[in-house]
């Protein structure tokens, strides 16, 4: 029986690449997002789910059959706001907290509950950020209005700590909990931002999305069988100087 991996935020930039890589490695992927297209992909189960809804999350896990070999969870879903800190509203704060922290807690609670049925080692990978460790340099954004916010960084710092807590809380359980904290992933940012960002990185470039997904796949796999409670920066060295 193939192992199944649950990936939240499966429609996002990182999620879509990660899903493809996990399938290529021989896993069946259960992708959770608010919406999906109708395209059928082998070994990919698409589930429309609001992971901030505690009842909906519990119902999803209650619907998993006892004989399903679900061995991994990637808490990949994330959101951010880009308005100035001085204008931050309660609704903005709550929207980021709900997706980045509350949903990860709900998903992990229920995953660990149903995974008691399985004998294999359980693996949870959370997605942090370099901005859970350092503050963004707001002078580099230039032509890119999507400035990293204080509430985004606060939630990612919390996810890093949450990962460490889980490793301690589930002491003696056949489970591992790790975090991946990416640096900037190159996409549709403006040329000024890309140039400014590269200057901050010892490797003088932004990350490719596959470079982040590869590390997540490693932590899901048995190749990382003795890594637990770690936060791995995948940032080209940005946080090291």
HELIX and SHEET records of a PDB file:
HELIX    1   1 UNK A   13  UNK A   24  1                                  12    
HELIX    2   2 UNK A   54  UNK A   62  1                                   9    
HELIX    3   3 UNK A   85  UNK A   87  5                                   3    
HELIX    4   4 UNK A   90  UNK A   97  1                                   8    
HELIX    5   5 UNK A   98  UNK A  102  3                                   5    
HELIX    6   6 UNK A  103  UNK A  114  1                                  12    
HELIX    7   7 UNK A  115  UNK A  117  5                                   3    
HELIX    8   8 UNK A  130  UNK A  132  5                                   3    
HELIX    9   9 UNK A  138  UNK A  140  5                                   3    
HELIX   10  10 UNK A  150  UNK A  169  1                                  20    
HELIX   11  11 UNK A  191  UNK A  199  1                                   9    
HELIX   12  12 UNK A  209  UNK A  220  1                                  12    
HELIX   13  13 UNK A  222  UNK A  224  5                                   3    
HELIX   14  14 UNK A  238  UNK A  240  5                                   3    
SHEET    1   A 7 UNK A  44  UNK A  48  0                                        
SHEET    2   A 7 UNK A  28  UNK A  33  1                                        
SHEET    3   A 7 UNK A   4  UNK A   8  1                                        
SHEET    4   A 7 UNK A  70  UNK A  75  1                                        
SHEET    5   A 7 UNK A 122  UNK A 127  1                                        
SHEET    6   A 7 UNK A 175  UNK A 182  1                                        
SHEET    7   A 7 UNK A 231  UNK A 234  1                                        
END                                                                             
